[in-house]
Amino acid sequence: MLNMRVNQRLVQEMLGHADITSTQVYTFVSRSKLKEVYKKTHPSTLSDKHILQ
């Protein structure tokens, strides 16, 4: 759900977390996945070799 930009407070409520920091743990997973995809696909991170293939 966080990958689809659902509000963290809504996710917190649905999961029954008393504190938002418990829910924010999932945000960090989402961000790391985003960074991984960015590094693999964004033109500024690819060398000329990868672009030409």
N, C-alpha and C positions, 0 to 999 in steps of 0.2 A: 504494500500500500504506500509506503514511503517513497518507493521508486516512482509511483504515479503521482507524487506531490500531494498526498492527503495530509491534512493538518496534523501535526504531532499530537496535539491535545486530543483530537478525536481518536487517534490510534491508542493513546494512553488510556482513555476511557474504555475502549473496546477490550484492551488487554487486562484491564483491572489494575494497572500500576498505580500505586499511591503517589509516587514521585515521578516527575517528568524525566529525571536523569535515567531512570530504568528504561524508559522508552527511547531515549536519545542514543542508547547503545546501538540500536538498529540503524540510526542515522549514519553512524560511522561506517557500518558495513556497506551501506548504500554509497557513501562517498568513495570508499575504497574501490568498489566495483566501477564507479564512474571514472575514477582515475585510471584504472586498468584498461577500460575501453578507450579512453582518450589516448593513452600512450600507444595503443595498438592501431588506432585509426586516424588520428588527426594529422593532417599533412605536415604541420610544423614539427612533429616528432619523428617523421619518417625520413629515412635517407633517400637519395636519388634512386638507389637500387630498388627499394620497395615501391616507389612510385611508378617506375618503369615496368615492373613485372606485372 
